[in-house]
Structure formats: C-alpha cells, structure tokens
Amino acid sequence: CPKCEAEVRYLEQQLRARSLAGKAVALAGISAASLAMLMPIGTEAKTQQECQAFMKGNIPAMTDTITVKGIVLSGDTLPDGGISKEPLIGATISNKRTALGAITNLDGHFGLPACVGDTLKVEYVGYEPQTIVVTEDMINVEITLAPSQALLGEMFLAGIMPYATLREKHYLDFNIIDEKGNPINPEYLDISIVKIDEDCEEYSDYLYHEFIDEQHPCRIYWDASSDLQDEDGNPLKEATLRIEADGYDDPIIIKVKYPKRNAKKTIKFKHKKK
C-alpha cells in the first residue's frame, strides 16, 4: 500500500544516512527482515540484499526516491519525413542500480521506482537501446527509440525486411465518400481481396487497412500484406478488391495496380434507399 511504501522509503533513507555517518544501522530494532515484511513478496529478497549492502556501506546514499512514469515510442521515419511516434508495447525499462524493471503496457506507458541519479536502460527488439538518467521531474517522460540500423542490415542480407520498413514503400490510399462528397467513417468500411481457389471458385480475404489521419483515413500497405504477394513473396502486379460500406448500396469491386510508390483512388457510395 502507499503508506507502507512511504514507510519503507523513510527507513531506507535513514539506513543510508546512518551508514554514511558510520553509525549502527539498527533503527529502534528494525532489521532487514522486518523491512522485507513491509515489501511485496516479489521484492523481498532484493530488499534484504540492499539492506545488507547498506550495512556494509557498499551503496551510496540515494535519498530522493520517485516513481518514474512515461511512454516509449517508435522513431521510425515516415514517407513524408516525419517520425512515427507510435507506442511500443512490451518495451523493457530496467534500473541498472537496483536491477528492477518494468514493461510498457498496451498504450506504451510504464512506471518504475528509482532514485534521482539512477540510470535506466530502455530496450525493444529492432530498436537501438537508450539510457536515461533519472531526474526529479520524470513523471511524464517521453522516450523515442530509433530503429536499429545493424538489425535492418542483417535482415536485408537475409532477404527479410521488417513490417515497419516495408510498409513505408508502396501504399494505396482510398478516398471513400458518399453521393454528397462526405467522407465515410472508416469504421463502417470492409475491404477484402478477391481470389480464385483451386476449384476456380471465387472467394475473398479480409485486407487490413490503416487509418492515418483525416486526410488519409484508409490506407493499404501493399508490400506488408501477404495477401498482396504471390507464392514467391513478390508483390502482385494487380489485385481485385471488394469494398463494402455499412449502410450503403451494394459492394464496389475494383481492380487496382501495384503502386510505384503511392497512389490514391476515390470510391463513391450511395446510401441505401429506405
């Protein structure tokens, strides 16, 4: 609980202060084992080790304990030259002094107890690790990780390119509107690719599309979709797409060609007649 944590922090500070002053580290009979009882089970062993280190004078005084809070973002370069700034889920943040760590949640956020002056290491697969020094005002810190150039080079030589790199090259934007020229909410749209099976029967597979912003509400990354590739993994030269809009007339079927870099098409629907 917060009260217990506050008491532990106070006791730790007193232990450190007395250790530096060369005094005995017993505070009114409070021992390392007693401190461990106040801490969560997962950190009991760590607390005992730290208290023993305090008694030996091996750890310097770190009296300003805070909870570092923030978000970890991707630093991928977008086609327009901007930075993606997408939350990284599952990034790890570790405190080099205490060896305690945290993992970012679905929104890229994390929280980790640390002392002012501690060094935190932030890591995520495919990105360069980053170290930061804890300061008093780290309650809403933003950490952006740059893509690992070494890893990209290795994957390129192996003939494998990560999604974040591939999707920047060739994409198709759809401007889907109603009969009055008003944009249709992307949540009402369903896009699929039309294929022919071994029995020469037609079927369709859902095709992932991404909302970028109000100006680009429906984008398909051609290189990043396995449905838009042949058996050898090469991009299809053209594809037949089936586009549905909830609350509007029958689906629209169109043929689209592999964009040289990017392309844009306008699709117009009519509301269903009541």
C-alpha positions as a printed NumPy array, in Angstrom:
array([[  0.   ,   0.   ,   0.   ],
       [  1.174,   3.625,  -0.428],
       [  1.542,   4.065,   3.337],
       [  3.791,   1.002,   3.64 ],
       [  5.861,   2.092,   0.652],
       [  6.338,   5.522,   2.209],
       [  7.454,   3.956,   5.491],
       [  9.923,   1.702,   3.683],
       [ 11.35 ,   4.634,   1.745],
       [ 11.797,   6.557,   5.004],
       [ 13.516,   3.625,   6.691],
       [ 15.779,   3.09 ,   3.682],
       [ 16.802,   6.75 ,   3.788],
       [ 17.572,   6.509,   7.487],
       [ 19.651,   3.373,   6.917],
       [ 21.643,   5.054,   4.192],
       [ 22.183,   8.203,   6.26 ],
       [ 23.409,   6.264,   9.263],
       [ 25.621,   4.066,   7.114],
       [ 27.362,   7.132,   5.692],
       [ 27.737,   8.604,   9.181],
       [ 29.429,   5.401,  10.375],
       [ 26.663,   4.662,  12.861],
       [ 24.935,   1.401,  13.635],
       [ 22.178,   0.649,  11.164],
       [ 19.623,  -0.638,  13.661],
       [ 16.707,   1.778,  13.922],
       [ 14.634,   1.073,  17.013],
       [ 15.065,  -2.634,  16.451],
       [ 14.058,  -2.526,  12.755],
       [ 16.051,  -5.163,  10.866],
       [ 16.405,  -6.158,   7.211],
       [ 13.924,  -8.965,   7.79 ],
       [ 11.382,  -6.52 ,   9.221],
       [ 11.767,  -4.265,   6.227],
       [ 11.205,  -7.226,   3.917],
       [  7.861,  -7.928,   5.606],
       [  6.661,  -4.472,   4.595],
       [  7.586,  -5.008,   0.95 ],
       [  5.719,  -7.021,  -1.728],
       [  6.768, -10.677,  -1.929],
       [  8.411, -10.16 ,  -5.345],
       [ 10.943,  -7.682,  -3.916],
       [ 11.592,  -9.286,  -0.517],
       [ 14.902, -10.868,  -1.491],
       [ 16.055,  -7.686,  -3.206],
       [ 15.258,  -5.622,  -0.104],
       [ 17.279,  -7.925,   2.132],
       [ 20.244,  -7.69 ,  -0.238],
       [ 20.07 ,  -3.9  ,  -0.316],
       [ 19.808,  -3.625,   3.465],
       [ 22.867,  -5.884,   3.854],
       [ 24.696,  -3.681,   1.36 ],
       [ 23.69 ,  -0.585,   3.331],
       [ 25.189,  -2.125,   6.483],
       [ 28.455,  -2.785,   4.636],
       [ 28.46 ,   0.713,   3.197],
       [ 28.612,  -0.541,  -0.428],
       [ 25.712,   1.53 ,  -1.794],
       [ 25.833,   5.329,  -1.9  ],
       [ 23.06 ,   7.408,  -0.398],
       [ 20.098,   7.872,  -2.745],
       [ 17.522,   9.743,  -0.72 ],
       [ 15.21 ,  11.082,  -3.437],
       [ 13.074,   8.106,  -4.4  ],
       [ 10.4  ,   8.678,  -7.074],
       [  8.288,   6.636,  -9.461],
       [  9.457,   7.341, -12.99 ],
       [  6.424,   7.41 , -15.306],
       [  6.363,   7.82 , -19.061],
       [  5.774,   6.406, -22.51 ],
       [  8.06 ,   4.64 , -25.003],
       [  7.555,   5.487, -28.691],
       [  8.916,   4.269, -32.017],
       [ 11.192,   6.559, -34.007],
       [ 10.541,   5.155, -37.484],
       [ 10.801,   7.622, -40.37 ],
       [  7.545,   8.091, -42.298],
       [  7.272,   8.672, -46.075],
       [  6.665,  12.411, -45.512],
       [  9.856,  12.693, -43.465],
       [  8.111,  12.758, -40.096],
       [  8.605,  10.394, -37.151],
       [  6.019,   7.679, -36.463],
       [  5.803,   8.192, -32.673],
       [  3.763,   5.001, -32.223],
       [  3.573,   3.458, -28.705],
       [  5.842,   0.427, -28.296],
       [  4.074,  -2.389, -26.456],
       [  6.303,  -4.647, -24.352],
       [  9.39 ,  -2.419, -24.272],
       [ 11.556,  -3.101, -21.203],
       [ 12.87 ,  -0.478, -18.788],
       [ 15.47 ,  -1.561, -16.227],
       [ 17.188,   0.242, -13.375],
       [ 20.926,  -0.516, -13.537],
       [ 21.463,   0.133,  -9.827],
       [ 18.613,  -1.939,  -8.374],
       [ 18.098,  -4.385, -11.304],
       [ 14.356,  -3.719, -11.008],
       [ 12.43 ,  -3.442, -14.276],
       [  9.111,  -2.646, -15.919],
       [  7.363,  -3.413, -19.215],
       [  5.272,  -0.956, -21.228],
       [  1.533,  -1.655, -21.443],
       [ -0.831,  -1.57 , -24.436],
       [ -0.548,   2.221, -24.557],
       [  3.247,   2.222, -24.292],
       [  3.182,   3.534, -20.703],
       [  5.282,   2.344, -17.761],
       [  6.067,   3.114, -14.134],
       [  9.286,   2.217, -12.285],
       [ 10.572,   3.193,  -8.816],
       [ 14.015,   4.795,  -8.877],
       [ 16.207,   7.313,  -7.128],
       [ 17.354,  10.605,  -8.589],
       [ 20.642,   9.913, -10.356],
       [ 19.835,   6.294, -11.247],
       [ 20.445,   5.142, -14.821],
       [ 17.558,   3.468, -16.673],
       [ 18.021,   1.371, -19.799],
       [ 15.164,   1.22 , -22.331],
       [ 15.123,  -1.64 , -24.857],
       [ 12.892,  -3.004, -27.612],
       [ 13.629,  -5.583, -30.315],
       [ 14.581,  -3.914, -33.606],
       [ 15.462,  -0.577, -31.973],
       [ 18.619,   0.944, -30.522],
       [ 18.647,   0.757, -26.691],
       [ 18.648,   4.068, -24.864],
       [ 19.859,   5.062, -21.398],
       [ 18.477,   7.95 , -19.372],
       [ 19.463,   9.442, -16.032],
       [ 16.635,   9.9  , -13.527],
       [ 15.782,  13.466, -12.533],
       [ 13.217,  14.808, -10.079],
       [ 10.691,  15.818, -12.743],
       [ 10.37 ,  12.434, -14.528],
       [  6.632,  11.912, -14.035],
       [  5.65 ,  12.199, -17.687],
       [  8.783,  11.386, -19.679],
       [  8.636,  10.584, -23.419],
       [ 11.277,   8.176, -24.737],
       [ 11.635,   7.679, -28.506],
       [ 13.719,   4.724, -29.708],
       [ 15.49 ,   4.849, -33.078],
       [ 15.392,   1.794, -35.395],
       [ 18.45 ,  -0.441, -35.174],
       [ 20.455,   0.041, -38.373],
       [ 22.557,  -3.053, -37.651],
       [ 19.453,  -5.242, -37.383],
       [ 17.965,  -3.76 , -40.551],
       [ 21.191,  -4.569, -42.403],
       [ 21.203,  -8.165, -41.19 ],
       [ 17.56 ,  -8.658, -42.159],
       [ 18.184,  -7.13 , -45.571],
       [ 21.052,  -9.536, -46.247],
       [ 18.849, -12.436, -45.143],
       [ 16.113, -11.345, -47.543],
       [ 13.757, -10.427, -44.711],
       [ 12.523,  -6.901, -44.152],
       [ 10.529,  -5.83 , -41.081],
       [  6.946,  -4.613, -41.446],
       [  7.765,  -1.083, -40.323],
       [ 10.275,  -0.727, -43.172],
       [  8.276,  -2.417, -45.907],
       [  5.063,  -0.547, -45.29 ],
       [  6.707,   2.808, -45.987],
       [  7.497,   2.   , -49.625],
       [  4.306,   1.297, -51.556],
       [  0.826,   2.08 , -50.375],
       [ -2.619,   2.827, -51.729],
       [ -4.884,   5.487, -50.205],
       [ -8.655,   5.307, -50.687],
       [-10.851,   8.372, -50.537],
       [-14.221,   6.756, -49.861],
       [-17.164,   9.176, -49.93 ],
       [-20.962,   9.209, -50.221],
       [-23.045,  10.705, -53.019],
       [-22.723,  14.165, -51.463],
       [-18.961,  14.004, -51.245],
       [-18.872,  13.431, -47.48 ],
       [-16.184,  11.019, -46.247],
       [-17.467,   7.688, -44.927],
       [-16.366,   6.675, -41.439],
       [-13.531,   4.099, -41.773],
       [-15.208,   2.007, -39.071],
       [-18.063,   1.333, -41.5  ],
       [-15.715,   0.005, -44.196],
       [-14.693,  -3.539, -45.026],
       [-12.04 ,  -4.197, -47.682],
       [-11.158,  -7.646, -48.98 ],
       [ -9.151,  -9.086, -51.852],
       [-10.961, -11.32 , -54.347],
       [ -9.188, -14.589, -55.185],
       [ -9.802, -17.792, -57.135],
       [ -9.265, -21.147, -55.416],
       [ -8.127, -24.477, -56.917],
       [-11.69 , -25.296, -57.967],
       [-11.899, -21.997, -59.864],
       [-14.371, -20.672, -57.308],
       [-14.242, -17.086, -56.169],
       [-13.66 , -16.153, -52.533],
       [-12.42 , -13.118, -50.64 ],
       [ -9.988, -12.491, -47.773],
       [-10.124,  -9.516, -45.429],
       [ -7.441,  -6.95 , -46.279],
       [ -6.012,  -4.901, -43.428],
       [ -6.318,  -1.14 , -43.896],
       [ -4.977,   1.575, -41.619],
       [ -6.295,   4.963, -40.513],
       [ -3.501,   7.531, -40.835],
       [ -5.3  ,  10.848, -40.329],
       [ -8.397,  12.72 , -41.516],
       [ -6.793,  13.305, -44.907],
       [ -5.721,   9.656, -45.265],
       [ -8.423,   7.628, -43.481],
       [ -7.993,   4.367, -45.412],
       [ -4.532,   3.165, -46.438],
       [ -3.316,  -0.254, -47.655],
       [  0.404,  -1.041, -47.419],
       [  0.966,  -3.255, -50.465],
       [  4.394,  -4.703, -49.559],
       [  3.425,  -5.501, -45.967],
       [  0.384,  -7.645, -46.827],
       [  0.928, -11.326, -47.62 ],
       [ -2.451, -11.308, -49.41 ],
       [ -0.957,  -8.922, -51.974],
       [  2.002, -11.194, -52.73 ],
       [  2.446, -14.247, -54.942],
       [  3.706, -17.658, -53.834],
       [  7.318, -16.491, -54.059],
       [  6.668, -13.459, -51.875],
       [  6.793, -10.957, -54.731],
       [  4.148,  -8.2  , -54.84 ],
       [  1.189,  -8.809, -57.123],
       [  1.136,  -6.596, -60.203],
       [ -2.598,  -6.051, -59.759],
       [ -5.417,  -7.159, -57.477],
       [ -9.192,  -7.18 , -57.397],
       [-10.642,  -5.592, -54.282],
       [-14.139,  -5.749, -52.832],
       [-15.144,  -2.691, -50.777],
       [-18.228,  -2.628, -48.563],
       [-19.678,   0.261, -46.599],
       [-22.211,  -0.432, -43.865],
       [-25.484,   1.376, -44.558],
       [-24.72 ,   1.98 , -48.228],
       [-25.502,   0.288, -51.544],
       [-24.008,  -2.946, -52.838],
       [-20.245,  -3.563, -52.538],
       [-17.971,  -1.995, -55.119],
       [-15.461,  -4.238, -56.888],
       [-12.432,  -2.596, -58.488],
       [ -9.083,  -3.61 , -59.956],
       [ -6.006,  -1.839, -58.64 ],
       [ -2.404,  -1.988, -59.829],
       [  0.731,  -2.196, -57.766],
       [  1.592,   1.425, -56.887],
       [  5.076,   2.547, -57.93 ],
       [  5.338,   4.267, -54.587],
       [  1.936,   5.522, -53.534],
       [ -1.395,   6.137, -55.216],
       [ -4.847,   7.418, -54.36 ],
       [ -8.283,   6.358, -55.561],
       [-11.701,   7.835, -54.904],
       [-14.635,   5.479, -54.33 ],
       [-18.197,   6.817, -54.172],
       [-21.1  ,   5.032, -52.437],
       [-24.807,   5.822, -52.335],
       [-26.973,   5.474, -49.264],
       [-29.423,   2.588, -49.297],
       [-32.907,   3.638, -50.254],
       [-35.412,   3.348, -47.431]])
